[in-house]
């Protein structure tokens, strides 16, 4: 569980975003996540899944285990213009791969091309390229290419949803998607997001809303108690839309005591509430 001191600190930050809030969140989890990083090293780093310098991924495998394991891919956030998969020297985002390995999955944490140099649909294309790479290479590393689950936070969730749009619902080997604090198209585009989407008049045809609303792929949706209102509105709108279209909501979770940044940063920590939900979702859809 989140300690009372950590919860107070996150509550005090409110729903604000920015470099200072990001740094403060990292500091809250740094001691624990550093220790976990030392205990669960990557099985492989900087494997190329495409021709660009950002087309790199790291693998995290269960220690002492034997596959084939379900494969959990994690796509980092960063407002479309920044972010990194982390690695041996930087635990942020890599912590999700370690969470996967500790749960008995092959964790895959990726980098992807960034805006504004690489605009829509580059991020979604890169997620699809990772799936293609795993179809060929997952078994070599103990993963089961027929049991891939895509996950992402913030812009990463958008790119996962965008991949579903580009691939007409989902690549055949993808069993489910975990979307944390994403923006799918239910609220107006923010000017900052134009760095990825381009001309705002094109947003209705480029946003991933139709794909995530219509797909038959199992979804797990989450937002944070202190996510900015736009992210919470997107979470609720997608829940309502799925209920209207499918007669049932997808699995969902509101991460109490967390904000937009700590949502992914705390995964693999002693606060296992969201991690437990994600792990059980992966086990169920990969069964």
C-alpha positions in Angstrom: 0.0 0.0 0.0 1.1 3.6 -0.5 2.4 5.0 2.8 0.5 7.8 4.4 3.4 10.2 3.8 3.6 9.3 0.1 -0.2 9.7 -0.2 0.0 13.1 1.5 2.7 14.2 -0.8 0.8 13.1 -3.9 -2.4 14.7 -2.6 -0.6 18.0 -2.1 0.5 18.0 -5.7 -3.1 17.8 -6.9 -3.7 17.3 -10.6 -0.8 19.5 -11.7 1.6 18.4 -14.4 5.1 19.6 -15.3 8.8 18.8 -14.8 8.8 19.7 -11.1 5.8 17.4 -10.3 7.5 14.6 -12.4 10.7 14.9 -10.4 8.8 15.0 -7.1 7.0 11.8 -8.0 10.1 10.0 -9.0 11.8 11.0 -5.7 8.9 9.4 -3.8 9.5 5.9 -5.3 13.2 6.1 -6.0 14.6 4.2 -3.0 12.2 1.2 -3.4 12.4 1.1 -7.2 16.2 1.4 -7.1 16.4 -1.7 -4.9 14.0 -3.6 -7.2 16.0 -2.6 -10.2 19.1 -4.2 -8.7 17.2 -7.4 -7.9 15.6 -7.7 -11.4 18.1 -6.9 -14.1 17.0 -6.8 -17.8 17.4 -10.0 -19.7 18.3 -8.1 -22.9 18.7 -4.4 -23.7 18.5 -2.1 -26.7 17.2 -4.8 -29.1 16.4 -3.3 -32.5 12.8 -3.8 -33.7 13.1 -1.4 -36.6 15.5 0.9 -38.5 15.3 4.1 -36.5 17.6 4.8 -33.5 14.5 5.0 -31.3 13.3 1.5 -32.4 14.8 -0.2 -29.3 13.3 -2.4 -26.6 14.4 -4.1 -23.4 13.3 -7.4 -22.1 12.6 -8.5 -18.5 12.2 -12.2 -17.9 11.2 -14.2 -14.8 14.3 -15.2 -12.8 14.8 -18.9 -12.8 11.6 -19.4 -14.8 10.9 -21.3 -18.0 8.6 -20.1 -20.8 6.7 -19.8 -22.9 5.4 -16.8 -20.9 2.7 -14.3 -21.8 4.2 -11.1 -23.1 3.4 -7.7 -21.6 4.5 -4.8 -23.7 4.7 -1.3 -22.1 4.7 1.9 -24.0 5.9 5.0 -22.0 4.2 8.4 -21.9 5.7 11.8 -22.4 3.2 14.0 -24.2 4.3 12.5 -27.6 7.5 14.5 -27.5 9.7 12.9 -24.7 10.2 9.8 -22.6 12.4 6.8 -22.4 12.1 3.1 -21.7 14.7 3.3 -18.9 17.0 0.4 -18.2 19.7 -0.7 -15.8 20.6 2.8 -14.7 17.1 4.4 -14.9 14.2 2.6 -13.3 11.3 4.7 -14.6 9.2 2.8 -17.1 11.6 -0.1 -16.8 9.7 -0.8 -13.5 6.7 -2.0 -15.5 8.9 -4.6 -17.3 10.2 -5.7 -13.9 6.6 -5.9 -12.6 5.8 -8.2 -15.5 8.9 -10.4 -14.9 8.0 -10.8 -11.2 4.5 -11.9 -12.2 5.8 -14.6 -14.5 5.5 -12.7 -17.8 8.0 -11.6 -20.4 8.1 -7.8 -19.9 8.9 -5.7 -23.0 9.6 -1.9 -22.5 10.0 0.1 -25.7 11.2 3.4 -27.1 9.4 4.8 -30.1 9.8 7.8 -32.5 8.9 11.1 -31.0 7.0 14.2 -32.2 7.3 16.7 -33.7 9.9 15.1 -35.9 7.8 12.0 -36.2 4.1 12.9 -36.2 0.9 10.8 -36.5 0.8 7.9 -37.0 4.4 7.2 -36.1 3.8 6.1 -32.5 1.0 3.7 -33.4 3.1 2.3 -36.3 5.9 1.6 -33.9 3.7 -0.3 -31.5 2.6 -2.4 -34.5 6.3 -2.9 -35.4 7.0 -4.2 -31.9 4.2 -6.7 -32.3 5.6 -7.8 -35.6 9.1 -8.2 -34.0 7.6 -10.3 -31.2 5.8 -12.6 -33.5 9.2 -13.6 -34.9 11.5 -13.2 -31.9 9.5 -13.7 -28.7 10.0 -17.4 -28.5 13.7 -17.0 -28.6 13.5 -15.1 -25.4 11.0 -17.3 -23.7 7.8 -15.4 -24.7 4.7 -16.8 -26.3 4.1 -14.8 -29.5 0.4 -15.9 -29.4 -0.2 -14.3 -26.1 0.8 -10.6 -26.3 -0.9 -7.9 -24.2 -0.2 -4.3 -25.1 -0.1 -1.6 -22.4 0.8 2.1 -22.2 0.4 5.2 -20.1 -0.6 8.7 -21.2 0.8 9.1 -24.7 1.8 5.5 -24.6 -1.9 4.5 -24.1 -2.8 6.7 -27.1 -0.2 4.9 -29.2 -1.6 1.5 -28.2 -5.1 2.6 -29.0 -3.7 4.0 -32.3 -2.2 0.7 -33.1 -5.7 -0.9 -32.7 -7.0 1.7 -35.2 -4.2 1.1 -37.7 -4.5 -2.7 -37.4 -8.3 -2.9 -37.7 -9.0 -3.8 -34.1 -5.8 -5.6 -33.1 -3.1 -7.8 -34.5 -4.2 -11.4 -34.3 -1.7 -12.4 -31.6 -2.7 -9.6 -29.3 -5.0 -10.8 -26.5 -5.8 -7.6 -24.7 -4.8 -4.0 -24.0 -4.1 -2.0 -20.8 -4.7 1.7 -21.2 -3.6 4.0 -18.3 -4.7 7.6 -18.4 -5.0 8.0 -22.2 -6.7 10.5 -24.4 -8.8 8.8 -27.0 -10.8 11.6 -28.6 -13.8 12.2 -26.4 -12.5 15.7 -25.4 -11.2 18.5 -27.7 -7.6 18.3 -28.8 -5.1 20.3 -26.7 -2.8 22.6 -28.7 0.2 20.7 -27.3 -1.1 17.5 -28.9 -1.0 19.1 -32.3 2.7 18.4 -32.3 1.7 14.8 -32.9 -1.6 15.0 -34.7 -0.9 18.1 -36.9 -3.8 20.3 -38.1 -6.5 20.1 -35.5 -9.2 19.8 -38.2 -7.7 16.3 -38.9 -8.1 15.2 -35.3 -11.5 13.6 -35.7 -10.2 11.2 -38.4 -6.8 10.6 -36.7 -7.9 10.1 -33.0 -8.2 6.4 -31.9 -11.7 6.8 -30.4 -13.5 4.5 -33.0 -11.0 1.7 -32.5 -11.1 1.6 -28.7 -14.9 2.0 -28.6 -15.6 -0.7 -31.1 -12.9 -3.3 -30.7 -13.8 -6.8 -29.4 -10.4 -7.0 -27.8 -10.5 -7.2 -23.9 -9.6 -3.9 -22.4 -8.4 -2.8 -19.0 -8.9 1.0 -18.4 -7.5 3.1 -15.5 -7.2 6.6 -14.4 -5.8 8.3 -11.3 -7.6 10.1 -8.5 -5.4 13.1 -9.3 -5.3 12.9 -13.0 -6.1 16.2 -14.7 -9.9 16.5 -15.4 -9.5 15.9 -19.1 -7.9 12.5 -18.5 -10.7 11.6 -16.1 -13.3 12.8 -18.6 -11.8 10.5 -21.3 -11.8 7.5 -18.9 -15.5 8.0 -18.0 -16.5 8.7 -21.6 -14.9 5.6 -22.9 -16.5 3.5 -20.1 -19.9 4.9 -21.0 -19.3 4.4 -24.7 -18.3 0.8 -24.2 -21.4 0.2 -22.1 -23.6 1.7 -24.7 -22.0 -0.2 -27.6 -21.3 -3.6 -25.9 -23.8 -3.8 -23.1 -21.0 -3.9 -20.5 -18.1 -1.8 -19.3 -14.5 -3.1 -19.7 -12.5 -3.8 -16.6 -11.6 -0.6 -15.0 -9.7 1.0 -12.0 -9.4 4.4 -10.4 -6.0 4.6 -8.7 -6.8 6.3 -5.4 -3.9 8.3 -4.0 -2.1 8.6 -7.3 -1.6 11.2 -10.0 -0.8 11.2 -13.7 2.9 10.4 -13.2 2.7 8.1 -10.2 0.2 5.9 -12.0 3.0 4.1 -13.8 5.9 5.0 -11.5 4.5 3.1 -8.6 4.0 -0.2 -10.5 6.2 -3.0 -9.0 6.3 -1.1 -5.7 4.8 -2.2 -2.4 1.6 -0.5 -3.4 0.4 -3.5 -5.5 -3.3 -2.5 -5.9 -3.1 -1.5 -9.6 -0.4 -4.0 -10.3 -2.5 -6.8 -9.0 -5.4 -5.8 -11.2 -3.2 -5.6 -14.3 -1.5 -8.9 -13.6 -4.8 -10.7 -13.1 -6.2 -9.2 -16.4 -3.1 -10.4 -18.2 -3.5 -13.9 -16.7 -7.1 -14.1 -17.6 -6.8 -12.9 -21.2 -3.7 -15.0 -21.8 -5.1 -18.2 -20.4 
